[in-house]
Amino acid sequence: MKIHNYTLTPIETGRFALDGGAMFGVVPWVFWSKTNPPDERQRITMASRCLLIRGNGKTILVDTGNGDKWNDKLKDIYRLDTTHSSLEKSLTQAGVLPEEVTDVILTHLHFDHCGGSTKILNGKLQPTFPNAKHYVQKAHWDLAMNPTDRDRASFMKDDFLPLYENNLLHFVEGDQELFPGISLLVCNGHTTAQQLPFISDGEKKMLFCCDLIPTASHIPFPYIMGYDVRPLVTLEEKKRIIPLAEKEGWILFFEHDSETAAVTLQKNEKGFAINDRLAL
């Protein structure tokens, strides 16, 4: 797909699993299990889908997935599976070498969004994209360095400290245009200062939904993750963004939906629903 002067390519980095109840918060099992059948440990299958943006002399990656720095215990807990796809495999298939990535937009620093930013090479922890400037909101960085007891498990400092130590991190603050046609929309419900890339040429528009709307099943307003630190803020953010997305025909790109990469919306009697599913 092309928007502005950019070619957009989904980058599949593997599958993992999270507790279904946590993924849907107050929504009862009888509803969410119909569209997201859990395994015997009540985990649902999740994608770890990033976005490659090429154009205007840039090779930009949005998020980097879970990475592969996992011990056997954590691999079992999160049912990590890179059998069919991984960050490295998908970038190779797209014709991109890690050294060619010029910029990485990290929506936030939870392990399933920035784990692939570093790797272990010859026994040492190193940045995966050594020539890329990595963008993160300053307020979110401050949280990641001093997380609360509630969200401490979501941050693994080996995923992002090497970026800082190698002078690859660039802090941004608030909503802004980062590159021509690529803006950042800051949301605070899921975590402090999550930044959602918005790509537009004035006609075509795409929002990288990240954890504001992690899957197509999360389109209804009340479907909010138990992981969100400010669920009522998430609710207000969804009520602001989803009607605008439907009205203006935005493409919503899902990072975690295991079946659907992107959709457009339509109104229905219950609020908003999928209009078209897009493969990109």
C-alpha positions as CSV (number, residue, x, y, z in Angstrom):
1,M,0.0,0.0,0.0
2,K,1.2,3.5,-0.7
3,I,0.3,6.6,1.3
4,H,2.0,10.0,0.7
5,N,5.4,9.1,-0.8
6,Y,5.7,6.0,1.3
7,T,5.3,2.3,0.7
8,L,3.8,0.5,3.7
9,T,4.5,-3.1,4.4
10,P,3.3,-5.2,7.4
11,I,6.2,-6.9,9.2
12,E,5.1,-10.1,11.0
13,T,7.5,-10.9,13.8
14,G,5.8,-14.0,15.3
15,R,3.0,-15.0,17.5
16,F,2.6,-15.1,21.3
17,A,-0.2,-15.5,23.8
18,L,-1.7,-13.4,26.6
19,D,-4.4,-14.1,29.1
20,G,-7.8,-13.5,27.5
21,G,-9.4,-12.1,30.5
22,A,-6.6,-9.5,30.9
23,M,-6.9,-8.6,27.2
24,F,-10.6,-7.9,27.5
25,G,-10.9,-6.4,31.0
26,V,-14.5,-6.3,32.2
27,V,-15.9,-8.0,29.1
28,P,-17.2,-11.5,30.1
29,W,-15.5,-14.6,28.8
30,V,-18.8,-15.7,27.0
31,F,-18.4,-12.7,24.7
32,W,-14.7,-12.4,23.9
33,S,-14.1,-16.2,23.6
34,K,-16.4,-16.4,20.6
35,T,-14.0,-14.4,18.5
36,N,-10.8,-15.2,20.4
37,P,-10.9,-18.8,21.5
38,P,-8.5,-19.4,24.4
39,D,-6.2,-22.3,24.9
40,E,-6.2,-24.6,27.9
41,R,-4.5,-21.9,29.9
42,Q,-7.0,-19.3,28.9
43,R,-4.5,-17.5,26.6
44,I,-5.5,-16.0,23.3
45,T,-3.3,-15.9,20.2
46,M,-1.7,-12.6,19.5
47,A,0.2,-11.2,16.5
48,S,3.3,-9.1,16.9
49,R,2.9,-7.1,13.7
50,C,5.1,-4.1,13.0
51,L,5.0,-1.7,10.1
52,L,7.8,-0.9,7.6
53,I,7.5,2.5,5.9
54,R,9.8,3.3,3.0
55,G,10.1,6.6,1.1
56,N,11.5,10.1,1.1
57,G,14.9,8.6,1.6
58,K,13.8,6.9,4.8
59,T,13.4,3.2,5.9
60,I,11.3,3.5,9.0
61,L,10.2,0.6,11.3
62,V,7.3,1.1,13.7
63,D,7.9,-1.1,16.8
64,T,10.1,-4.2,16.8
65,G,8.1,-7.0,18.3
66,N,9.1,-9.4,21.2
67,G,12.6,-10.1,20.0
68,D,14.4,-13.4,20.8
69,K,16.2,-12.8,24.1
70,W,13.8,-15.1,26.0
71,N,14.6,-17.9,28.4
72,D,12.6,-21.1,28.3
73,K,10.4,-20.2,31.2
74,L,9.2,-17.0,29.6
75,K,8.8,-18.6,26.2
76,D,6.4,-21.0,27.8
77,I,4.5,-18.4,29.8
78,Y,3.9,-16.2,26.7
79,R,3.8,-19.1,24.1
80,L,6.3,-17.4,21.9
81,D,6.4,-18.8,18.4
82,T,8.7,-17.6,15.6
83,T,8.3,-20.8,13.6
84,H,6.7,-19.1,10.6
85,S,7.8,-15.5,11.0
86,S,10.3,-13.3,12.8
87,L,11.5,-9.8,12.6
88,E,14.7,-10.8,10.8
89,K,12.9,-13.2,8.4
90,S,10.2,-10.6,7.5
91,L,12.6,-7.8,7.0
92,T,14.7,-10.1,4.7
93,Q,11.6,-11.0,2.7
94,A,10.9,-7.2,2.3
95,G,14.5,-6.7,1.1
96,V,15.7,-4.7,4.1
97,L,18.9,-5.3,6.1
98,P,19.0,-4.1,9.7
99,E,21.8,-1.7,8.8
100,E,19.5,0.0,6.2
101,V,16.8,1.0,8.8
102,T,17.2,4.7,9.3
103,D,14.5,5.3,11.9
104,V,12.6,3.3,14.5
105,I,9.4,4.7,16.0
106,L,8.8,2.9,19.3
107,T,5.2,3.4,20.3
108,H,6.1,2.5,23.9
109,L,8.6,0.4,25.7
110,H,6.6,-2.7,26.7
111,F,8.4,-5.9,25.9
112,D,6.1,-6.9,23.1
113,H,6.7,-3.6,21.3
114,C,10.4,-3.0,21.6
115,G,11.9,-6.4,22.4
116,G,13.4,-6.7,18.9
117,S,15.3,-3.4,19.3
118,T,18.2,-5.3,20.8
119,K,19.8,-8.7,20.3
120,I,22.6,-10.8,21.7
121,L,25.5,-11.1,19.4
122,N,28.7,-12.9,20.4
123,G,27.5,-12.9,23.9
124,K,26.9,-9.2,24.0
125,L,23.7,-7.1,24.1
126,Q,23.6,-4.8,21.0
127,P,21.2,-2.6,19.1
128,T,19.5,-4.5,16.3
129,F,19.4,-1.4,14.1
130,P,22.8,0.3,14.7
131,N,22.3,3.1,12.2
132,A,18.7,4.0,13.2
133,K,17.5,6.9,15.3
134,H,14.9,5.5,17.8
135,Y,12.0,7.8,18.8
136,V,10.1,7.5,22.1
137,Q,8.2,10.0,24.1
138,K,10.2,11.5,26.9
139,A,7.4,11.1,29.5
140,H,7.2,7.4,28.6
141,W,11.0,7.0,28.9
142,D,10.8,8.4,32.4
143,L,8.1,5.9,33.3
144,A,10.1,3.0,31.8
145,M,13.1,3.9,33.9
146,N,11.0,4.1,37.1
147,P,7.9,1.9,36.6
148,T,5.2,1.4,39.1
149,D,4.7,-2.0,40.8
150,R,1.7,-2.5,38.6
151,D,3.5,-2.2,35.3
152,R,7.0,-3.2,36.2
153,A,6.8,-6.6,34.5
154,S,6.0,-4.9,31.1
155,F,9.4,-3.2,31.0
156,M,12.6,-5.2,30.3
157,K,15.5,-2.8,30.3
158,D,17.7,-4.9,28.1
159,D,15.2,-4.0,25.3
160,F,15.9,-0.3,25.4
161,L,18.9,0.7,27.7
162,P,21.4,-0.3,25.0
163,L,19.7,2.2,22.7
164,Y,20.4,5.0,25.2
165,E,23.9,3.8,25.9
166,N,24.7,3.9,22.1
167,N,23.2,7.3,21.6
168,L,20.4,6.0,19.4
169,L,17.5,7.3,21.4
170,H,15.8,10.5,20.5
171,F,13.1,11.9,22.8
172,V,10.0,13.6,21.5
173,E,7.3,15.4,23.5
174,G,3.6,15.5,22.5
175,D,1.7,15.3,19.3
176,Q,3.8,16.4,16.3
177,E,4.7,15.7,12.7
178,L,7.9,13.6,12.8
179,F,8.4,13.2,9.1
180,P,6.4,14.7,6.1
181,G,3.1,12.8,6.2
182,I,3.9,11.0,9.4
183,S,2.6,12.4,12.7
184,L,2.5,11.1,16.2
185,L,-0.7,11.0,18.2
186,V,-0.1,10.6,22.0
187,C,-2.5,8.6,24.1
188,N,-2.3,8.0,27.9
189,G,-4.8,5.3,28.7
190,H,-2.9,2.2,28.1
191,T,0.3,3.7,29.5
192,T,1.8,7.1,29.9
193,A,2.6,8.8,26.5
194,Q,2.0,5.9,24.1
195,Q,2.6,7.4,20.6
196,L,0.5,6.2,17.6
197,P,1.9,6.9,14.1
198,F,-0.6,8.5,11.7
199,I,0.3,8.4,8.0
200,S,-1.7,10.7,5.7
201,D,-1.5,12.3,2.3
202,G,-4.8,14.2,2.8
203,E,-6.9,11.5,1.2
204,K,-5.6,8.2,2.4
205,K,-5.1,8.0,6.2
206,M,-3.8,5.2,8.4
207,L,-3.5,5.0,12.1
208,F,-1.2,2.5,13.7
209,C,-3.5,1.6,16.6
210,C,-0.9,-0.1,18.8
211,D,-2.5,-0.8,22.2
212,L,-5.3,1.7,22.0
213,I,-7.2,-0.8,19.8
214,P,-4.9,-3.9,19.8
215,T,-7.2,-6.2,17.8
216,A,-10.4,-5.9,15.6
217,S,-12.3,-7.3,18.6
218,H,-11.4,-4.2,20.6
219,I,-13.3,-1.8,18.4
220,P,-16.4,-1.6,20.7
221,F,-15.8,1.2,23.3
222,P,-16.1,-1.0,26.4
223,Y,-13.6,-3.6,25.1
224,I,-10.6,-2.3,27.0
225,M,-7.6,-4.3,28.3
226,G,-7.1,-5.0,31.9
227,Y,-3.5,-4.0,31.3
228,D,-4.4,-0.4,30.7
229,V,-3.3,1.8,33.6
230,R,-6.1,4.4,33.0
231,P,-9.0,2.5,31.4
232,L,-11.4,5.5,31.6
233,V,-8.9,7.6,29.7
234,T,-8.7,4.8,27.1
235,L,-12.4,4.9,26.8
236,E,-12.4,8.7,26.2
237,E,-9.6,8.3,23.7
238,K,-11.5,5.6,21.8
239,K,-14.7,7.8,21.8
240,R,-12.7,10.6,20.3
241,I,-10.7,8.6,17.7
242,I,-13.0,5.9,16.4
243,P,-15.9,8.2,15.2
244,L,-13.4,10.4,13.4
245,A,-11.8,7.3,11.9
246,E,-15.2,6.1,10.6
247,K,-16.1,9.6,9.3
248,E,-12.9,10.2,7.4
249,G,-12.4,6.6,6.2
250,W,-9.2,5.9,8.1
251,I,-7.4,2.6,7.8
252,L,-6.9,1.1,11.3
253,F,-3.7,-1.0,11.4
254,F,-3.7,-3.7,14.2
255,E,-0.5,-4.7,15.9
256,H,-1.9,-7.7,17.8
257,D,-4.8,-9.2,15.7
258,S,-3.6,-12.6,14.7
259,E,-6.0,-12.7,11.7
260,T,-6.6,-9.2,10.5
261,A,-3.9,-6.6,9.7
262,A,-6.2,-3.6,9.0
263,V,-9.8,-2.5,8.6
264,T,-12.0,0.4,7.8
265,L,-15.1,1.1,9.9
266,Q,-18.8,1.7,9.5
267,K,-21.5,2.7,11.8
268,N,-24.1,0.2,13.0
269,E,-26.9,0.1,15.5
270,K,-24.5,-0.7,18.3
271,G,-21.9,1.9,17.5
272,F,-19.1,1.0,15.1
273,A,-18.1,-2.2,13.3
274,I,-15.7,-3.4,10.6
275,N,-16.6,-2.3,7.1
276,D,-13.7,-3.9,5.1
277,R,-10.8,-6.1,6.2
278,L,-7.6,-5.2,4.4
279,A,-4.6,-7.4,3.8
280,L,-2.3,-4.5,2.7
